Amino acid sequence: MQNELFETVPVHKAYFKFALPVVFSMVISLVYNMVDTYFIAQTGNTDLVAGVSLGAPVFTLMIALGDIFGLGGSSVISRLFGQKLDDDGKRLSVFCFYAAFLCGIVITVVMLLFRQPLLHLLGADADTMVYASQYYTYIVLGALFIIVSFTPSNLLRTEGFATASMTGTILGSVVNMILDPVFISVLGLGAAGAAIATVIGNICADIFFVWFLLKKSKRLSVNPAGFYITSAEIGQILAIGIPASITNLMQSLGIAMTNRYLLPYGNEKVAAMGIVMKVNMIAVLILVGFAFGGQPLIGYNYGAKNKARLREILRFCYGFECSMAALLTVILSLAAPAMIGIFMQDASIIAAGVPMLRMQLIGMVFVAIVLVSTCTFQSAGKAGGAFLLSVTRQGVIFAIVIFIASRVFGYSGVLLSQAVSDALTAVLAVVLFLRGIHKEIQ
């Protein structure tokens, strides 16, 4: 890692050096998601598409659990590197890797034991149960490999290895895309095939990350020799990692709640929303990539107490992120019919999906504000602010909004709930930032 990149390189150059590989990783992951959805939709089975959509929150749960140790660890390690405490950073990286490994094993056991009640909770019915169960089962069997892959992919960026992080993510996604048509269509495994391809892709990513950590990294490790960690250090990781995880858990909850509120309007609406969520992820993943791509830069300078550079970084992050959000909203809104039609040439699915997508996109600028604020709180180790933002946008605020809106405005209220929740959460983010970080760095 070259300290100049963190300390002296012009902010926009340093930011893009970190962020662009993350964004590119997100785009490749997005392409994988699109390919996955495309091959599932090409079966022409609406119940299968709906079943996989109902099982999607399970995969998001795996990402969330990986983020506990990936984002939580990278936040603490970035600040340690800023303080020149490299040996401590290496110790914590060992903990994060093996904690993720153990977590994956526990999750597999627990979720297999409670498979049926969890599938019912996700909204699977007589028509979709078999497909949702197939996807759920194989994703859960691969939980260890999925959770572990999200830990080193985040930790590597703390050492400046954003390109290596990108490479591992791309490798997993490309393998996944190659295997999708083989398992889903050629072998006829349908929903199970989509899940199996996902797990194998993550196994390939894990292999690359472990090789890189062993051969190339100087400040991170997976070698447990001489390892120790204090309860206070575990607490620091979890204090940031759990709110980061909750962000993704809330995404799972948000998708599950949306599906549940759409069920009275038919599985066709659930299937359409499954496709819409994939298209909407074009904007969301790009924004997440740019927001969290700069996290090591924010964490390092916060740890180093370089207030002037940190202020400059944050001004650039908020301005760039909001501009990108506005641009993506316009482009995807105009392209909505064509984008949805790529996946399923069904007039009723397109007719339902276009207004769904446009209403999702209304709040995208607010999402940008929330993402940068959340990233800043996580980077600075501000667990309280990170936690509040984590549980609101697709959690507490969204639950309240969709409950009220669905009863007052019916179907349209369900569709508009996410944008309203985005706006309210952005207001909360601004208030928290002004009362916390802004005062601290003046």
C-alpha positions as CSV (number, residue, x, y, z in Angstrom):
1,M,0.0,0.0,0.0
2,Q,1.3,3.4,-0.9
3,N,0.5,6.0,1.8
4,E,0.7,8.7,-0.9
5,L,-2.5,7.4,-2.3
6,F,-4.3,8.0,1.0
7,E,-2.5,11.2,2.0
8,T,-1.3,13.4,-0.9
9,V,-2.8,12.3,-4.2
10,P,-5.5,14.7,-5.4
11,V,-8.9,13.6,-3.9
12,H,-10.6,12.9,-7.2
13,K,-7.8,10.8,-8.4
14,A,-7.4,8.8,-5.2
15,Y,-11.2,8.4,-5.0
16,F,-11.5,7.0,-8.5
17,K,-8.5,4.8,-7.9
18,F,-10.4,3.1,-5.0
19,A,-13.9,3.5,-6.3
20,L,-13.7,2.5,-10.0
21,P,-12.6,-1.1,-9.4
22,V,-15.4,-1.5,-6.9
23,V,-17.9,0.0,-9.3
24,F,-16.6,-2.3,-12.1
25,S,-17.0,-5.3,-9.7
26,M,-20.5,-4.1,-9.0
27,V,-21.3,-3.8,-12.7
28,I,-20.0,-7.3,-13.4
29,S,-22.1,-8.6,-10.4
30,L,-25.0,-6.7,-11.9
31,V,-24.4,-8.4,-15.3
32,Y,-24.4,-11.7,-13.6
33,N,-27.7,-10.9,-11.9
34,M,-29.1,-9.9,-15.2
35,V,-27.9,-13.1,-16.9
36,D,-29.2,-15.1,-14.0
37,T,-32.7,-13.5,-14.2
38,Y,-32.6,-13.8,-18.0
39,F,-32.1,-17.6,-18.1
40,I,-34.6,-18.0,-15.3
41,A,-37.2,-15.9,-17.2
42,Q,-36.5,-17.8,-20.4
43,T,-38.1,-20.9,-18.9
44,G,-41.4,-19.1,-19.4
45,N,-42.6,-20.3,-16.1
46,T,-44.0,-17.4,-14.1
47,D,-44.2,-19.5,-10.9
48,L,-40.5,-20.4,-11.2
49,V,-39.5,-16.7,-11.7
50,A,-41.7,-15.8,-8.7
51,G,-40.2,-18.6,-6.6
52,V,-36.7,-17.4,-7.2
53,S,-37.7,-13.9,-6.5
54,L,-39.2,-15.0,-3.1
55,G,-35.9,-16.8,-2.4
56,A,-33.7,-13.8,-3.3
57,P,-33.6,-12.4,0.2
58,V,-31.8,-15.5,1.4
59,F,-28.8,-14.7,-0.9
60,T,-28.9,-11.1,0.3
61,L,-28.8,-12.4,3.9
62,M,-25.5,-14.2,3.0
63,I,-24.0,-10.9,1.7
64,A,-25.2,-9.2,4.9
65,L,-23.4,-11.7,7.1
66,G,-20.2,-11.4,5.1
67,D,-20.4,-7.6,5.5
68,I,-20.2,-8.0,9.3
69,F,-16.6,-9.1,9.0
70,G,-15.8,-7.5,5.7
71,L,-17.1,-4.0,6.2
72,G,-16.8,-4.1,9.9
73,G,-13.2,-5.3,9.7
74,S,-12.2,-2.9,6.9
75,S,-13.5,0.1,8.9
76,V,-11.3,-0.8,11.9
77,I,-8.3,-1.9,9.9
78,S,-8.4,1.3,7.7
79,R,-8.2,3.5,10.8
80,L,-5.4,1.3,12.3
81,F,-3.4,1.7,9.1
82,G,-4.0,5.5,9.3
83,Q,-2.5,5.4,12.8
84,K,0.5,3.3,11.5
85,L,-0.6,0.2,13.6
86,D,0.0,-2.3,10.8
87,D,0.5,-5.4,13.0
88,D,-2.8,-4.8,14.7
89,G,-4.5,-4.5,11.4
90,K,-3.0,-7.9,10.3
91,R,-4.2,-9.6,13.4
92,L,-7.8,-8.4,12.9
93,S,-7.8,-9.5,9.3
94,V,-7.1,-13.1,10.5
95,F,-10.1,-12.9,12.9
96,C,-12.4,-11.6,10.2
97,F,-11.6,-14.4,7.8
98,Y,-12.1,-17.2,10.3
99,A,-15.1,-15.6,11.9
100,A,-16.8,-15.5,8.5
101,F,-15.9,-19.1,7.9
102,L,-17.5,-20.2,11.2
103,C,-20.6,-18.0,10.6
104,G,-21.2,-19.8,7.3
105,I,-21.3,-23.2,8.9
106,V,-23.7,-22.1,11.6
107,I,-26.0,-20.4,9.1
108,T,-26.2,-23.5,7.0
109,V,-27.2,-25.7,9.9
110,V,-29.8,-23.3,11.3
111,M,-31.5,-22.4,8.0
112,L,-31.7,-26.0,6.9
113,L,-33.4,-26.9,10.2
114,F,-36.0,-24.1,9.8
115,R,-36.4,-24.4,6.0
116,Q,-40.2,-24.8,5.8
117,P,-41.3,-22.1,8.2
118,L,-38.8,-19.7,6.6
119,L,-40.1,-20.4,3.1
120,H,-43.6,-19.7,4.3
121,L,-42.4,-16.5,5.9
122,L,-40.9,-15.4,2.6
123,G,-44.3,-15.8,1.0
124,A,-44.0,-19.1,-0.9
125,D,-47.4,-20.7,-1.7
126,A,-48.6,-23.9,-3.3
127,D,-47.6,-22.7,-6.8
128,T,-44.2,-21.3,-5.9
129,M,-43.0,-23.5,-3.0
130,V,-41.2,-26.1,-5.0
131,Y,-39.1,-23.5,-6.9
132,A,-38.5,-21.3,-3.9
133,S,-37.4,-24.4,-1.9
134,Q,-35.0,-25.6,-4.6
135,Y,-33.3,-22.1,-4.8
136,Y,-33.3,-21.7,-1.0
137,T,-31.8,-25.2,-0.3
138,Y,-28.8,-24.9,-2.5
139,I,-28.0,-21.3,-1.6
140,V,-28.1,-22.3,2.1
141,L,-25.8,-25.3,1.4
142,G,-23.3,-22.8,-0.1
143,A,-23.6,-20.2,2.7
144,L,-20.0,-20.7,3.9
145,F,-18.5,-19.9,0.5
146,I,-20.8,-17.0,-0.1
147,I,-20.2,-15.4,3.3
148,V,-16.4,-15.9,3.2
149,S,-16.1,-14.3,-0.2
150,F,-17.4,-10.9,0.9
151,T,-14.8,-10.7,3.7
152,P,-11.5,-10.5,1.9
153,S,-13.1,-8.6,-1.0
154,N,-13.6,-5.7,1.4
155,L,-10.4,-6.2,3.5
156,L,-8.1,-6.1,0.5
157,R,-9.1,-2.5,-0.3
158,T,-7.7,-1.3,3.1
159,E,-4.3,-2.2,1.8
160,G,-4.9,-0.4,-1.5
161,F,-5.6,-3.6,-3.4
162,A,-8.8,-2.4,-5.0
163,T,-8.0,-4.1,-8.3
164,A,-7.4,-7.5,-6.7
165,S,-10.7,-7.2,-4.9
166,M,-12.3,-6.5,-8.2
167,T,-10.6,-9.4,-9.9
168,G,-11.9,-11.9,-7.3
169,T,-15.4,-10.6,-7.6
170,I,-15.3,-10.6,-11.4
171,L,-13.9,-14.2,-11.4
172,G,-16.8,-15.4,-9.3
173,S,-19.4,-13.6,-11.4
174,V,-18.0,-14.8,-14.8
175,V,-17.9,-18.4,-13.6
176,N,-21.5,-17.9,-12.4
177,M,-22.6,-16.5,-15.8
178,I,-20.9,-19.4,-17.7
179,L,-22.6,-22.0,-15.5
180,D,-26.1,-20.4,-15.4
181,P,-27.3,-21.6,-18.9
182,V,-25.6,-25.0,-18.3
183,F,-27.4,-25.7,-15.0
184,I,-30.7,-23.9,-15.6
185,S,-31.4,-24.8,-19.2
186,V,-29.1,-27.6,-20.5
187,L,-29.3,-29.7,-17.4
188,G,-32.9,-28.5,-16.7
189,L,-32.3,-27.8,-13.0
190,G,-34.2,-24.5,-13.1
191,A,-34.2,-22.7,-9.8
192,A,-31.8,-25.2,-8.2
193,G,-29.4,-24.7,-11.2
194,A,-29.3,-20.9,-10.6
195,A,-28.4,-21.4,-7.0
196,I,-25.7,-24.1,-7.7
197,A,-24.0,-21.8,-10.3
198,T,-24.0,-19.0,-7.7
199,V,-22.3,-21.2,-5.1
200,I,-19.6,-22.5,-7.5
201,G,-18.9,-18.9,-8.6
202,N,-18.3,-17.9,-5.0
203,I,-16.0,-20.9,-4.4
204,C,-13.8,-19.8,-7.3
205,A,-13.7,-16.2,-5.8
206,D,-12.7,-17.6,-2.4
207,I,-9.8,-19.6,-3.9
208,F,-8.5,-16.5,-5.6
209,F,-8.8,-14.3,-2.5
210,V,-7.0,-16.9,-0.3
211,W,-4.2,-17.2,-2.9
212,F,-3.8,-13.5,-3.0
213,L,-3.7,-13.0,0.7
214,L,-1.1,-15.7,1.1
215,K,1.2,-14.6,-1.8
216,K,0.8,-10.9,-2.4
217,S,-0.6,-9.2,0.7
218,K,1.9,-7.7,3.3
219,R,-0.5,-6.2,5.8
220,L,-3.3,-8.7,5.8
221,S,-3.3,-12.4,6.5
222,V,-5.2,-15.7,6.9
223,N,-2.4,-17.4,8.9
224,P,-3.7,-18.1,12.4
225,A,-0.1,-18.6,13.8
226,G,0.4,-16.3,16.8
227,F,-3.1,-14.9,16.5
228,Y,-4.9,-13.2,19.3
229,I,-7.7,-10.7,19.7
230,T,-9.2,-8.8,22.6
231,S,-12.9,-8.5,23.4
232,A,-12.7,-4.7,22.8
233,E,-11.3,-5.3,19.3
234,I,-14.1,-7.8,18.5
235,G,-16.6,-5.2,19.8
236,Q,-15.2,-2.5,17.5
237,I,-15.6,-4.8,14.5
238,L,-19.1,-5.8,15.4
239,A,-20.1,-2.3,16.3
240,I,-19.6,-1.3,12.6
241,G,-20.1,-4.7,11.0
242,I,-23.5,-5.4,12.4
243,P,-25.0,-2.1,11.2
244,A,-23.4,-2.7,7.8
245,S,-24.9,-6.2,7.9
246,I,-28.3,-4.8,8.9
247,T,-28.3,-2.6,5.8
248,N,-28.3,-5.8,3.7
249,L,-30.6,-7.6,6.0
250,M,-33.1,-4.7,5.7
251,Q,-32.8,-5.1,1.9
252,S,-33.8,-8.7,2.3
253,L,-36.7,-7.6,4.6
254,G,-37.7,-4.8,2.2
255,I,-37.9,-7.3,-0.7
256,A,-39.8,-9.8,1.3
257,M,-42.2,-7.2,2.6
258,T,-42.8,-5.8,-1.0
259,N,-43.4,-9.3,-2.2
260,R,-45.9,-10.0,0.6
261,Y,-47.8,-6.8,-0.1
262,L,-47.9,-7.7,-3.8
263,L,-49.2,-11.2,-3.3
264,P,-52.9,-10.2,-3.1
265,Y,-52.5,-8.8,-6.7
266,G,-51.2,-12.1,-8.1
267,N,-47.9,-14.0,-8.6
268,E,-47.6,-12.1,-11.9
269,K,-47.0,-8.9,-10.0
270,V,-44.4,-10.7,-7.8
271,A,-42.6,-12.0,-10.9
272,A,-42.6,-8.5,-12.4
273,M,-41.2,-7.0,-9.2
274,G,-38.4,-9.7,-9.3
275,I,-37.3,-8.4,-12.7
276,V,-37.8,-4.8,-11.7
277,M,-35.5,-5.3,-8.7
278,K,-32.8,-6.6,-10.9
279,V,-33.0,-3.6,-13.3
280,N,-33.2,-1.2,-10.3
281,M,-30.0,-2.7,-9.1
282,I,-28.2,-1.2,-12.0
283,A,-28.5,2.2,-10.3
284,V,-28.2,0.9,-6.7
285,L,-25.0,-1.2,-7.3
286,I,-23.3,1.6,-9.2
287,L,-24.1,4.0,-6.4
288,V,-23.0,1.5,-3.7
289,G,-19.7,1.0,-5.6
290,F,-18.9,4.7,-5.7
291,A,-20.0,5.3,-2.1
292,F,-18.2,2.4,-0.5
293,G,-15.3,2.4,-2.9
294,G,-14.0,5.4,-1.2
295,Q,-14.4,4.0,2.3
296,P,-10.7,3.1,2.9
297,L,-9.8,6.7,1.9
298,I,-12.3,8.1,4.4
299,G,-11.3,5.7,7.2
300,Y,-7.6,6.2,6.7
301,N,-7.8,10.0,6.9
302,Y,-10.3,9.9,9.8
303,G,-7.8,7.7,11.7
304,A,-4.9,10.0,10.7
305,K,-7.0,13.0,11.9
306,N,-6.4,14.8,8.6
307,K,-9.5,17.0,8.8
308,A,-8.8,19.2,5.8
309,R,-8.4,16.3,3.4
310,L,-11.4,14.5,5.0
311,R,-13.7,17.5,4.4
312,E,-12.5,17.6,0.7
313,I,-13.2,13.9,0.3
314,L,-16.7,14.2,1.7
315,R,-17.6,17.2,-0.4
316,F,-16.5,15.3,-3.5
317,C,-18.3,12.1,-2.5
318,Y,-21.7,13.8,-1.9
319,G,-21.6,15.9,-5.0
320,F,-20.5,13.1,-7.3
321,E,-22.8,10.5,-5.9
322,C,-25.9,12.7,-6.1
323,S,-25.1,13.7,-9.7
324,M,-24.6,10.1,-10.7
325,A,-27.9,9.1,-9.1
326,A,-29.8,11.8,-11.0
327,L,-28.3,10.7,-14.3
328,L,-29.1,7.0,-13.7
329,T,-32.7,7.8,-12.8
330,V,-33.3,9.6,-16.1
331,I,-31.6,6.9,-18.2
332,L,-33.3,3.9,-16.6
333,S,-36.7,5.6,-16.5
334,L,-36.6,6.2,-20.2
335,A,-35.3,2.7,-20.9
336,A,-37.8,1.0,-18.6
337,P,-40.0,-0.8,-21.2
338,A,-36.9,-2.1,-23.2
339,M,-35.0,-3.2,-20.0
340,I,-37.9,-5.2,-18.7
341,G,-38.7,-6.6,-22.1
342,I,-35.2,-8.1,-22.3
343,F,-36.0,-10.5,-19.6
344,M,-39.6,-11.5,-20.4
345,Q,-41.5,-10.7,-23.6
346,D,-44.8,-10.9,-21.8
347,A,-47.1,-7.9,-22.3
348,S,-48.6,-8.1,-18.8
349,I,-45.2,-8.4,-17.1
350,I,-43.9,-5.3,-19.0
351,A,-47.1,-3.3,-18.3
352,A,-46.8,-4.1,-14.6
353,G,-43.0,-3.6,-14.5
354,V,-42.6,-0.2,-16.1
355,P,-44.5,1.8,-13.4
356,M,-42.9,-0.3,-10.7
357,L,-39.4,0.5,-12.0
358,R,-40.1,4.2,-12.4
359,M,-41.5,4.5,-8.9
360,Q,-38.5,2.7,-7.5
361,L,-36.2,5.2,-9.3
362,I,-37.9,8.3,-8.0
363,G,-35.9,8.2,-4.7
364,M,-32.5,7.4,-6.2
365,V,-30.9,10.8,-5.3
366,F,-32.0,10.3,-1.7
367,V,-30.5,6.8,-1.8
368,A,-27.2,8.4,-2.8
369,I,-27.3,10.7,0.3
370,V,-28.0,7.8,2.5
371,L,-25.2,5.6,1.1
372,V,-22.5,8.2,1.4
373,S,-23.6,9.1,5.0
374,T,-23.7,5.4,6.0
375,C,-20.3,4.9,4.5
376,T,-18.9,7.9,6.4
377,F,-20.3,6.7,9.7
378,Q,-19.0,3.2,9.2
379,S,-15.5,4.5,8.2
380,A,-15.3,6.8,11.2
381,G,-16.5,4.0,13.6
382,K,-19.7,5.9,14.5
383,A,-21.8,2.8,15.3
384,G,-24.9,4.8,16.4
385,G,-25.3,6.8,13.1
386,A,-24.5,3.7,11.0
387,F,-27.1,1.6,12.9
388,L,-29.9,4.2,12.6
389,L,-29.4,4.5,8.9
390,S,-29.1,0.7,8.5
391,V,-32.5,0.0,10.1
392,T,-34.5,2.7,8.5
393,R,-34.5,2.9,4.7
394,Q,-35.7,-0.6,4.0
395,G,-36.5,-1.5,7.6
396,V,-38.4,0.5,10.2
397,I,-39.4,3.5,8.0
398,F,-40.2,1.3,5.0
399,A,-42.3,-1.0,7.1
400,I,-44.4,1.9,8.4
401,V,-44.7,3.6,5.0
402,I,-45.7,0.5,3.1
403,F,-48.2,-0.5,5.9
404,I,-49.9,2.9,5.7
405,A,-49.6,3.5,1.9
406,S,-50.9,0.1,1.0
407,R,-54.1,0.7,3.0
408,V,-54.6,4.3,1.9
409,F,-53.6,4.0,-1.8
410,G,-53.7,0.3,-2.4
411,Y,-51.5,-1.1,-5.2
412,S,-50.0,2.3,-6.1
413,G,-49.1,2.8,-2.4
414,V,-47.1,-0.4,-2.4
415,L,-45.2,0.8,-5.4
416,L,-44.4,4.3,-4.1
417,S,-43.4,3.1,-0.6
418,Q,-39.7,2.7,-1.3
419,A,-39.3,6.2,-2.8
420,V,-41.1,7.8,0.2
421,S,-38.9,5.8,2.6
422,D,-35.8,6.9,0.7
423,A,-36.7,10.5,1.1
424,L,-37.4,10.2,4.8
425,T,-34.2,8.3,5.4
426,A,-32.2,10.9,3.5
427,V,-33.6,13.6,5.9
428,L,-32.5,11.5,8.9
429,A,-29.0,11.0,7.3
430,V,-28.5,14.8,6.8
431,V,-29.5,15.5,10.4
432,L,-27.2,12.8,11.8
433,F,-24.3,14.0,9.7
434,L,-24.7,17.7,10.7
435,R,-25.0,16.8,14.4
436,G,-22.0,14.3,14.3
437,I,-19.3,14.1,11.7
438,H,-19.7,17.7,10.4
439,K,-19.0,19.2,13.8
440,E,-16.1,16.9,14.5
441,I,-14.2,17.7,11.3
442,Q,-14.5,21.5,11.4
